[in-house]
C-alpha cells in the first residue's frame, strides 16, 4: 500500500453493501494490530472518514480499494 499514516486516501467502489465507504475520502491513521490470547495477531487498520468524529477499524482486505487522494483530481 502506498499510503502512510497521516495521509488522505479515497476508497474506490467496494460493493453495494458498503455505502458508507464507497468513493469516500478519509485519513489513514495506521496499523492497529490485535494480539489475541491464543497468540494469533490480527492485522487491522484505523481510518477517520471525512465527516466522522470517530475513527473506524477496517480489515486489511479493504486496503486494495484505498488509493492516495489528490483533491486536484476531483476538479
Secondary structure, DSSP 8 states (H G I E B T S, - for coil): ----TT-EEEE----TT-TTTTT-EEEEEEE--EE-TTS-EE-EEEEEETT-SS-EEEEGGGGGGEEE--GGGG-
